[in-house]
Amino acid sequence: MRKLVAIAALMFTACNSGGSGDSTVATPTFSPAAGTYNAVQSVTITCATAGAAIYYTADGSAPTTTSTLYVGAVPVAASKTLKAIATAAGKTDSAVASATYTLQAGTPVISPAAGTYATAQSVTLTSATPGAAIHYTIDGSTPTSASPTYATAIALPVGATAATTTIKAIALATGFADSSVASSTIVIDPNATPAAAPTFNPPAGTYASAQTVTISTATAGTTIYFTTDGSTPTTASTVYSTPVPVAATLTLKAIAAGGGHTPSTVASAAYVITLPLAATPTFSPGAGTYTSAQSVIISSTTAGAVIYYTADGSAPTTASTLYGGAVPVAASKTLKAIATATGYGTSAVGSATYTISTGGGTDFLAVCSGVFDKQISLMETCLHWNPAIISSTIGSSQVFCADTQKEIAAGLITYNPTQGTACASASQALTCADLVSLAGVTTPAACDTALVGTVNNGGACYSGNDCKTGFCTWDLASGTCPGTCQPFALLGQSCSSSICADGLACDASICKTESPVGGACPCQSSLWCDTAGGGAGVCKAPLPLGASCTLASDHCNVLTKCAGAPATCQSYVGLGASCTPGSTPLDSLCGLGYDCDSVTSKCVSWPKVLESCATIPICINAYCDALAASPTCKAYLADGATCNPSLFGLECASHHCNSTTLKCDPSTLNRCALP
């Protein structure tokens, strides 16, 4: 259990390492994704390699290590292409990532919408682009920058006879392409009569199956507009063209307008759908006592069912973890699951309790799971992480525990139950204050000695825990597996293809002594290097709560974030807390998995599967299909599924889209098969 307590704390860093075998830096990613926007954007560039430096260009040229160093969000106030690479000591530079941002003024919205009205109207013009100038005409001609500039509402008075006005408008803004032309024809007719209110077939009522509802009106030549969320329809609502599917309880509302008539009164119909329930999920292997870690498959006999589950015994909902593959069960626990499917109601809750009893192995799995569970609970309590984000972290830690147990069983690691129990006790005593160090707390001696590798240098290994004194590596280029235990690089030795021993840091490809506070850089992992005075820089401790800080280089401790004006280190906040919206989901003080809603100024959850990610382009346990007309969170694709390399593998469960086959496949960075 070598430094097991500190492992989960490494998840606090902005980029996560792919393992000791990584030889190429991960390709940078951009948020928000490339696309067309109606407002100035603030683009965050990140990578998946710990400690990587990112360099970028904003003129479409290929970036190099002499390009601009990324230190904070890049403002995009005009259409441009960003390109970036990431570098890290001892690794091959990443591939070039590219994202083109097109800024176009938002097409004006004309209100009220086109139609016939019996009374005078006051027409307003708006654009989604802040500060855009709107130019318009009222004679049906195409507007240009020389047309009148909109400043106040356009009055359309009522006269003795019908009067028709066609308003057209465009929006212009510096740095933005001109908007599309908006057009609206409004008729003011004092003698106009309202259209007949729409009717629904079948009528409102309670039904035992999904319905297909036809909407009609007795007034010929009119258009029907409707809503499905109970809101009042207008001529800007959805136009009715085909029967409306009603698969769940909802209220339809509709109006008829046009054809020389004013809008009808609002018609409404409430439908209650009592669907048959989806089949209750089942578990394989079933509940019981086992002598080793299990990989549990959850299924439902209902075709096309989507399953959600919990691993802490709590009741699952559609906000719980989306089932995407076998669930590792390395320690005793209860799984619960529900199933949903089109045409069915949510199933009853399926439940299975697993007891893992493997003698000495049980001690390790329980200790390992307990250490991670404590660290993960601290993430929620101290950092206000979204529990949905934490649930996926729990799954990853369980895989680590189960893999390590396999190495123990294979004789690659010796486990000391006494030291393991002492390690577990020490981890349960951790508090928020212990997380101030980015590298985690000082690891208790018991955690360092609970797992002891048995493999000498030159021997085959599957993880660093297998090695007696060194680290484990394997040849990613040829796919050679298992790897080989190699000695750590010592003071003054090259670390271009090795790892420095404890107490040393790789600086300019040479292992150098890590310095404490006040020493010369490189620094101990919990410190930061202050180069303001020139030279090698001085090691300083993370800034505490309330300390003054610099937004571009946030050196606050892990429990706080640099924010505000003047900038100070402030505590993170959780769901429903008051917050100040930022330009991206990572800019506010809301914990990981939350964003500050620009309307309510409250922390709200990142979107989940099937929810829109147009505003927040980051999904929980899913990926954002940013290339779709309506960006939506979608479930990860399994190996073998067709993928789009433009999404950089984000849609694949393996996070790797093969650019040759255009199929999801295991990344070469994945851990090799265990014995």
C-alpha positions in Angstrom: 0.0 0.0 0.0 2.9 2.2 -0.8 1.7 5.8 -0.3 -1.9 4.6 -0.8 -3.2 7.5 1.3 -1.7 10.0 -1.1 -3.0 8.4 -4.3 -6.5 9.8 -4.2 -5.2 13.3 -3.3 -3.4 13.4 -6.6 -6.8 13.7 -8.2 -7.0 17.3 -7.0 -4.5 18.4 -9.6 -5.6 19.9 -12.9 -4.2 17.1 -15.0 -4.0 13.5 -14.1 -1.0 11.2 -15.1 -1.7 8.2 -17.2 0.8 6.1 -15.4 4.6 5.5 -15.2 4.5 4.0 -18.7 3.2 7.2 -20.5 5.8 8.4 -23.1 3.7 10.9 -25.0 2.0 14.0 -23.5 -1.8 13.9 -23.9 -3.2 16.2 -26.6 -4.7 19.4 -25.2 -8.4 20.0 -25.2 -10.4 23.2 -25.4 -13.5 24.3 -23.5 -15.8 25.5 -24.8 -15.3 23.4 -28.0 -14.8 24.8 -31.4 -18.0 26.3 -33.0 -20.0 29.4 -33.8 -20.9 31.7 -30.9 -22.9 34.9 -30.5 -20.7 36.3 -27.7 -17.1 36.7 -26.8 -15.6 33.4 -25.4 -13.0 32.6 -22.8 -11.3 29.4 -23.8 -9.7 27.1 -21.2 -7.0 24.7 -22.5 -6.3 21.6 -20.5 -4.4 18.3 -20.8 -4.5 14.9 -19.2 -0.8 14.8 -18.3 0.3 15.9 -14.8 2.6 18.9 -14.8 2.5 19.5 -18.6 3.1 23.0 -19.9 0.8 24.1 -22.7 1.9 26.4 -25.6 -0.6 27.9 -28.0 -1.1 30.2 -31.0 -4.1 32.3 -31.9 -3.3 33.0 -35.6 -3.7 29.4 -36.9 0.0 28.8 -37.1 1.6 25.6 -35.7 2.5 26.0 -32.0 6.0 25.3 -30.6 7.7 25.7 -27.2 8.5 29.3 -28.3 4.8 30.1 -28.7 2.7 31.7 -26.0 2.8 29.8 -22.7 -0.8 29.0 -21.5 -1.4 30.5 -18.0 -5.1 31.2 -18.0 -8.2 31.3 -20.1 -7.7 32.8 -23.6 -10.1 35.5 -24.6 -11.7 35.1 -28.1 -13.1 38.4 -29.1 -13.0 37.8 -32.8 -13.1 34.8 -35.1 -9.9 32.8 -34.9 -8.2 29.4 -34.8 -6.4 28.3 -31.6 -3.8 25.6 -31.8 -1.9 24.1 -28.8 0.6 21.5 -27.8 1.6 20.2 -24.4 5.1 19.3 -23.2 6.5 17.6 -20.1 10.0 16.6 -19.0 11.0 13.1 -20.2 8.0 12.8 -22.6 7.3 13.3 -26.3 5.5 16.5 -27.1 1.7 16.0 -27.6 0.0 16.1 -31.0 -1.3 19.6 -32.1 -4.8 20.3 -31.0 -6.8 22.8 -33.0 -10.2 24.6 -32.5 -11.7 27.2 -34.7 -14.1 29.8 -33.2 -16.4 31.8 -35.4 -18.1 34.8 -33.8 -21.3 35.9 -35.5 -23.7 38.4 -34.2 -26.9 36.9 -32.9 -29.8 37.1 -35.4 -32.2 39.7 -34.1 -35.4 38.5 -32.5 -38.5 40.5 -33.5 -41.3 40.6 -30.9 -44.2 40.2 -31.3 -43.8 37.5 -33.9 -45.3 37.7 -37.4 -49.0 37.5 -37.5 -52.3 39.5 -37.6 -53.2 41.7 -34.7 -56.4 43.7 -34.0 -54.7 46.3 -31.8 -51.7 48.6 -32.1 -48.3 46.8 -31.5 -45.0 48.0 -30.1 -42.2 46.0 -31.8 -38.9 45.3 -30.1 -35.7 44.0 -31.6 -33.0 42.2 -29.6 -29.8 40.3 -30.2 -28.0 37.6 -28.2 -24.7 39.5 -28.8 -24.1 42.1 -26.0 -23.5 45.6 -27.4 -24.5 44.6 -31.0 -26.0 47.4 -33.1 -29.3 46.4 -34.8 -30.2 48.0 -38.2 -33.7 47.6 -39.6 -36.1 48.5 -42.4 -39.9 48.5 -42.3 -40.5 48.4 -46.1 -39.4 44.9 -46.7 -36.0 45.8 -48.1 -32.8 44.1 -46.9 -31.2 46.1 -44.1 -27.5 47.2 -44.2 -25.2 49.1 -41.9 -26.6 52.3 -43.5 -30.2 51.4 -42.4 -31.7 53.1 -39.3 -30.2 51.9 -36.0 -32.7 50.4 -33.6 -33.0 52.4 -30.4 -36.6 52.3 -29.2 -39.7 50.2 -29.9 -41.2 50.5 -33.4 -44.8 51.7 -33.1 -47.4 50.0 -35.4 -50.7 51.9 -34.8 -54.2 50.7 -35.6 -56.0 52.4 -38.4 -59.4 52.3 -40.1 -58.3 49.5 -42.4 -55.7 46.7 -42.4 -52.1 47.8 -42.6 -49.2 45.4 -43.4 -45.6 46.0 -42.3 -42.6 43.8 -43.1 -39.7 44.4 -40.6 -36.3 43.1 -41.5 -33.2 43.5 -39.2 -29.5 42.5 -38.9 -27.1 42.8 -36.0 -23.5 44.1 -36.3 -20.7 43.9 -33.7 -17.0 44.6 -33.8 -15.0 41.4 -34.3 -18.2 39.5 -35.3 -19.6 38.4 -38.6 -22.9 40.1 -39.5 -25.9 38.2 -38.3 -28.4 36.6 -40.6 -31.4 38.8 -41.6 -34.4 38.4 -39.5 -37.8 39.1 -41.1 -41.3 39.5 -39.7 -44.6 40.5 -41.4 -47.1 42.0 -39.1 -50.6 42.9 -40.1 -52.6 45.4 -38.0 -56.3 44.8 -38.9 -59.0 46.4 -36.6 -61.6 44.1 -38.2 -59.6 40.8 -37.7 -61.3 38.0 -35.8 -59.6 35.4 -33.6 -59.0 31.9 -35.0 -60.9 29.0 -33.5 -59.1 27.5 -30.6 -57.4 24.2 -31.4 -58.8 20.8 -30.3 -56.9 17.6 -29.4 -57.5 14.0 -30.4 -57.4 11.8 -28.4 -58.7 14.2 -25.7 -57.1 14.9 -22.4 -57.2 12.0 -20.0 -55.4 9.0 -18.4 -53.9 6.4 -20.7 -52.1 3.1 -20.1 -49.8 3.5 -23.1 -48.1 6.3 -25.1 -50.4 8.4 -27.2 -50.0 10.2 -30.6 -52.0 13.4 -30.4 -53.5 15.2 -33.4 -54.1 19.0 -33.0 -56.6 20.7 -35.4 -58.6 24.0 -35.7 -61.8 24.8 -37.4 -60.3 28.0 -38.9 -58.9 27.3 -42.4 -55.6 28.8 -43.4 -54.2 29.2 -39.9 -51.1 27.8 -38.4 -51.1 25.9 -35.1 -48.3 26.6 -32.5 -47.9 24.4 -29.4 -45.8 23.7 -26.3 -45.3 20.5 -24.3 -44.1 21.9 -21.0 -47.2 23.6 -19.9 -46.0 27.1 -20.9 -48.3 29.5 -22.8 -47.7 29.1 -26.6 -47.0 32.1 -28.9 -46.3 32.4 -32.6 -42.7 31.8 -31.7 -43.4 28.3 -30.3 -43.1 25.0 -32.2 -45.2 24.9 -35.4 -47.5 21.9 -35.5 -47.0 19.8 -38.6 -47.3 16.1 -37.5 -49.0 14.3 -34.6 -47.3 14.9 -31.3 -46.0 11.8 -29.5 -46.9 11.7 -25.8 -44.9 9.0 -24.0 -45.0 10.5 -20.5 -47.4 12.6 -18.4 -47.5 16.2 -19.8 -49.7 19.1 -20.7 -50.1 20.2 -24.3 -51.1 23.8 -25.0 -51.8 25.3 -28.4 -53.0 28.3 -30.3 -54.0 28.9 -33.9 -53.0 32.1 -35.8 -52.5 33.5 -39.3 -54.7 33.5 -42.3 -55.9 37.0 -41.5 -57.0 36.1 -38.0 -55.6 37.1 -34.7 -54.3 34.4 -32.4 -56.9 32.1 -30.9 -57.4 31.6 -27.2 -55.1 29.0 -25.6 -56.3 25.4 -25.7 -55.0 23.0 -23.2 -55.0 19.2 -22.7 -53.4 17.3 -19.8 -52.3 13.7 -20.5 -51.5 11.2 -17.7 -49.6 8.2 -19.0 -49.5 5.1 -16.7 -46.9 3.0 -18.6 -45.9 -0.6 -17.8 -42.8 -0.7 -15.7 -39.4 -1.7 -17.2 -38.1 -5.0 -16.0 -36.3 -4.8 -12.7 -32.5 -5.0 -13.1 -30.8 -8.3 -12.2 -27.2 -8.9 -11.2 -24.6 -11.5 -12.3 -23.1 -13.0 -10.4 -25.9 -12.8 -7.9 -25.8 -11.5 -4.3 -23.8 -13.7 -2.0 -20.4 -14.3 -0.3 -17.4 -14.6 -2.5 -13.7 -15.4 -1.9 -12.4 -12.8 -4.4 -13.3 -9.5 -5.9 -16.2 -9.7 -8.4 -17.1 -7.9 -11.7 -20.9 -7.5 -11.6 -23.0 -7.2 -14.8 -26.3 -5.5 -14.4 -29.0 -6.1 -17.0 -32.7 -5.7 -17.7 -34.9 -7.9 -19.9 -36.6 -4.8 -21.3 -35.1 -4.0 -24.8 -33.2 -0.8 -25.0 -33.3 -0.2 -21.2 -31.0 2.3 -19.7 -29.7 1.4 -16.2 -28.7 3.6 -13.3 -27.1 2.3 -10.1 -25.6 3.1 -6.7 -22.9 1.3 -4.8 -23.5 2.7 -1.3 -26.9 1.1 -0.6 -28.8 4.3 -1.4 -31.9 4.3 -3.6 -31.0 4.9 -7.2 -32.6 7.6 -9.4 -31.9 8.8 -13.0 -29.4 11.2 -11.5 -27.3 8.2 -10.2 -24.4 6.6 -12.0 -25.2 5.5 -15.5 -24.4 1.8 -16.0 -21.9 1.5 -18.8 -20.1 -1.8 -18.0 -19.3 -4.4 -15.4 -19.1 -2.9 -11.9 -16.0 -3.9 -9.9 -16.8 -5.0 -6.3 -13.6 -5.3 -4.4 -15.1 -5.0 -0.9 -18.4 -5.9 0.7 -21.2 -3.6 -0.4 -24.8 -3.4 -1.7 -25.6 -2.5 -5.3 -29.0 -1.1 -6.2 -30.3 -0.3 -9.7 -33.3 0.9 -11.7 -34.0 0.6 -15.5 -35.8 3.1 -17.8 -36.9 2.6 -21.4 -38.9 4.4 -24.0 -42.6 3.3 -23.6 -42.1 2.1 -20.0 -42.2 3.5 -16.6 -39.1 3.4 -14.3 -38.6 -0.1 -13.0 -38.7 -1.3 -9.4 -35.3 -1.1 -7.6 -33.1 -4.2 -8.0 -30.7 -4.9 -5.1 -27.8 -7.3 -4.5 -25.5 -7.4 -1.4 -22.0 -8.8 -1.9 -19.8 -10.0 0.9 -16.1 -10.4 -0.1 -14.4 -12.9 2.2 -10.9 -14.0 1.1 -8.9 -14.4 4.3 -5.9 -12.2 4.1 -7.1 -10.7 0.9 -10.3 -9.5 2.6 -8.1 -7.4 4.9 -6.4 -5.8 2.0 -9.6 -5.1 -0.1 -11.4 -3.7 2.9 -8.4 -1.5 3.9 -7.9 -0.3 0.3 -11.5 0.5 -0.2 -11.8 2.2 3.1 -8.7 4.4 2.5 -10.2 5.6 -0.9 -13.7 6.0 0.5 -12.3 8.3 3.2 -10.4 10.4 0.6 -13.4 10.6 -1.6 -15.7 11.7 1.3 -13.2 14.5 1.9 -13.5 15.6 -1.7 -17.2 16.1 -1.2 -17.0 17.6 2.4 -13.9 19.8 1.9 -14.0 20.7 -1.8 -17.8 20.4 -2.4 -17.4 18.0 -5.3 -20.6 16.8 -7.0 -21.4 13.3 -5.7 -22.0 12.1 -9.2 -18.4 13.0 -10.1 -17.2 11.2 -6.9 -19.2 8.0 -7.8 -17.1 7.6 -10.9 -13.9 8.2 -8.8 -15.1 5.4 -6.4 -15.4 3.1 -9.4 -11.8 3.8 -10.5 -10.5 3.3 -7.0 -12.2 -0.1 -6.8 -10.5 -1.2 -10.0 -7.2 -0.2 -8.4 -7.9 -2.2 -5.3 -9.0 -5.3 -7.3 -6.0 -5.1 -9.6 -3.6 -4.8 -6.6 -5.2 -7.9 -5.0 -4.5 -9.8 -8.2 -0.8 -8.8 -7.9 -0.8 -10.0 -4.3 -2.3 -13.3 -5.3 0.3 -13.7 -8.0 3.1 -13.2 -5.5 4.3 -9.9 -7.0 3.4 -8.0 -3.8 3.5 -9.1 -0.1 0.7 -7.7 2.0 1.1 -7.1 5.7 -2.4 -7.1 7.4 -1.2 -5.5 10.6 0.4 -2.5 8.8 -2.7 -2.4 6.6 -5.0 -2.1 9.5 -2.8 0.7 11.0 -2.9 2.5 7.7 -6.7 2.3 7.6 -7.0 3.7 11.1 -4.7 6.6 10.3 -6.6 7.4 7.1 -9.9 7.5 8.9 -8.6 10.3 11.1 -7.9 12.6 8.2 -9.5 16.1 8.1 -9.9 18.9 5.6 -6.8 20.5 7.0 -4.8 17.4 5.9 -5.6 18.1 2.3 -3.9 21.5 2.1 -0.8 19.8 0.6 -1.5 19.1 -3.1 0.5 15.8 -2.8 -1.7 14.7 0.1 -1.0 14.3 3.8 2.3 12.9 5.2 1.8 9.2 4.6 1.8 7.2 7.8 4.7 4.7 8.0 2.2 1.9 8.1 0.8 2.8 4.7 4.4 2.7 3.2 5.1 -0.8 4.6 1.7 -2.5 4.1 2.6 -3.4 0.6 6.1 -4.6 -0.3 7.1 -5.4 -3.8 8.9 -8.7 -4.5 10.3 -8.0 -8.0 14.0 -7.1 -8.4 15.2 -4.7 -11.0 15.0 -6.3 -14.4 12.1 -8.5 -13.4 8.6 -8.5 -14.9 6.0 -6.1 -13.3 2.5 -4.8 -13.8 2.7 -1.7 -11.5 5.2 0.2 -9.5 4.0 -1.6 -6.3 5.5 -4.9 -7.7 9.1 -3.5 -7.6 11.2 -3.8 -4.5 13.1 -0.6 -5.1 12.4 0.9 -8.5 9.5 1.7 -10.8 7.7 -0.4 -13.5 7.7 0.6 -17.2 6.8 -1.1 -20.5 7.3 -0.3 -24.1 4.2 1.5 -25.3 5.4 1.6 -28.9 5.5 -2.2 -29.3 2.9 -3.0 -26.7 5.3 -5.2 -24.7 3.6 -6.3 -21.5 4.3 -6.9 -18.7 6.9 -4.2 -18.0 10.2 -4.3 -16.3 11.3 -3.0 -12.9 13.9 -0.3 -13.3 15.9 1.6 -10.7 14.9 5.2 -9.8 17.2 7.9 -11.2 19.4 9.4 -8.5 20.6 12.9 -7.8 22.2 14.4 -10.9 21.1 11.6 -13.2 19.0 11.9 -16.3 15.3 11.5 -15.9 14.4 11.8 -19.6 13.4 8.2 -19.6 13.3 7.4 -15.9 11.6 8.5 -12.7 13.5 10.3 -9.9 13.8 8.7 -6.5 11.8 10.1 -3.5 12.9 13.6 -2.5 14.0 14.4 -6.0 12.3 16.3 -8.9 12.9 16.1 -12.6 14.0 19.5 -13.7 15.4 20.1 -17.2 15.7 16.3 -17.6 18.0 16.0 -14.5 17.0 14.8 -11.0 17.5 17.6 -8.5 16.8 17.8 -4.8 13.3 19.1 -3.9 13.6 22.1 -1.7 11.5 23.1 1.4 10.0 26.5 1.9 12.5 29.2 1.2 14.8 26.9 -0.8 15.7 27.2 -4.5 13.4 25.5 -7.0 12.6 22.7 -7.8 10.3 22.5 -4.8 8.7 19.8 -2.7 5.4 18.7 -4.4 3.2 20.6 -1.9 4.9 23.9 -2.7 5.1 26.4 -5.6 8.0 28.1 -7.2 8.0 31.9 -7.1 10.1 33.2 -10.0 9.1 36.9 -9.6 12.6 37.7 -8.3 14.4 36.1 -11.2 16.9 33.3 -11.1 15.9 29.7 -10.2 13.0 31.0 -8.0 12.1 30.4 -4.4 9.8 27.7 -2.9 6.8 29.0 -1.1 3.9 27.3 0.7 0.4 27.4 -0.8 -1.6 30.6 0.1 -4.1 30.2 2.9 -7.8 31.3 3.0 -8.2 35.0 2.7 -4.7 35.7 1.3 -4.2 38.0 -1.6 -3.5 36.1 -4.9 -3.1 36.5 -8.6 -5.9 35.1 -10.9 -3.5 34.2 -13.7 -1.4 32.0 -11.4 -3.6 30.6 -8.6 -1.3 29.5 -5.8 -4.0 29.1 -3.2 -4.1 25.9 -1.2 -6.2 23.0 -2.5 -9.2 23.9 -0.3 -9.4 27.4 -1.8 -9.4 29.2 -5.2 -8.2 32.6 -6.3 -11.3 34.7 -7.1 -12.9 38.1 -6.7 -11.8 41.7 -6.9 -9.4 42.3 -5.3 -8.4 38.6 -5.8 -8.2 36.5 -2.6 -8.1 32.8 -1.7 -11.7 31.8 -1.2 -13.4 28.6 -0.1 -15.2 26.4 -2.7 -19.1 26.1 -2.4 -21.6 23.4 -3.2 -24.9 22.8 -4.8 -27.4 25.6 -4.4 -24.8 28.0 -2.8 -24.6 31.6 -4.0 -21.8 32.2 -6.5 -20.5 34.6 -9.1 -20.8 33.3 -12.7 -17.5 32.9 -14.7 -16.9 32.5 -18.4 -16.5 28.7 -18.1 -17.8 26.1 -15.6 -14.3 26.0 -14.0 -14.2 29.8 -13.4 -16.6 30.0 -10.4 -16.1 28.9 -6.8 -18.5 26.0 -7.3 -16.9 22.6 -6.6 -16.0 20.2 -9.4 -19.1 19.0 -11.1 -21.0 22.2 -10.5 -21.3 25.5 -12.5 -22.6 28.9 -11.5 -25.9 29.5 -13.2 -25.9 32.9 -14.9 -29.6 33.5 -14.1 -29.9 32.5 -10.5 -26.2 32.9 -9.4 -26.5 29.6 -7.7 -24.3 26.4 -8.1 -26.1 23.9 -10.4 -25.0 20.4 -11.4 -23.2 19.8 -14.7 -25.5 18.1 -17.2 -26.0 14.3 -17.3 -26.8 11.8 -20.1 -29.6 13.1 -22.4 -29.4 16.6 -21.0 -28.4 19.6 -23.0 -24.7 20.7 -22.8 -25.1 23.8 -25.0 -24.5 26.1 -22.0 -22.2 23.8 -19.9 -20.1 21.8 -22.4 -19.0 19.3 -19.7 -21.0 16.2 -18.8 -21.1 13.9 -15.8 -20.1 10.4 -16.6 -20.8 11.1 -20.3 -19.5 13.2 -23.1 -20.8 16.4 -24.7 -21.6 15.9 -28.4 -20.5 19.5 -29.2 -20.7 18.8 -33.0 -24.5 18.2 -32.9 -27.0 21.0 -33.8 -28.3 20.8 -30.3 -25.3 19.7 -28.1 -26.4 16.9 -25.8 -24.7 14.7 -23.2 -24.4 11.1 -24.5 -23.3 7.8 -23.0 -19.7 6.8 -23.8 -19.2 4.5 -26.9 -17.8 1.0 -26.4 -14.7 -0.3 -28.2 -15.5 -1.0 -31.8 -18.1 1.8 -32.1 -17.6 4.4 -34.9 -16.2 7.7 -33.5 -15.3 11.1 -34.8 -11.6 12.1 -34.4 -12.7 15.7 -34.2 -13.9 15.0 -30.7 -10.4 13.8 -29.7 -11.7 10.5 -28.4 -14.0 12.2 -25.8 -16.9 10.1 -26.9 -15.2 6.7 -26.4 -15.2 4.9 -23.1 -11.5 4.3 -23.6 -11.1 8.0 -24.5 -9.3 6.9 -27.6 -10.6 7.2 -31.2 -8.4 5.4 -33.7 -7.7 8.0 -36.5 -7.2 5.2 -39.0 -10.1 2.9 -38.4 -12.4 5.7 -37.0 -13.4 3.2 -34.3 -13.1 3.4 -30.5 -10.4 1.1 -29.2 -8.2 0.7 -26.1 -5.7 3.5 -25.8 -2.0 2.4 -25.8 -1.8 4.1 -22.5 -4.2 1.7 -20.8 -2.7 -0.5 -18.1 -1.6 -3.9 -19.5 -3.4 -7.1 -18.5 -2.7 -8.4 -15.0 -1.6 -11.9 -14.2 
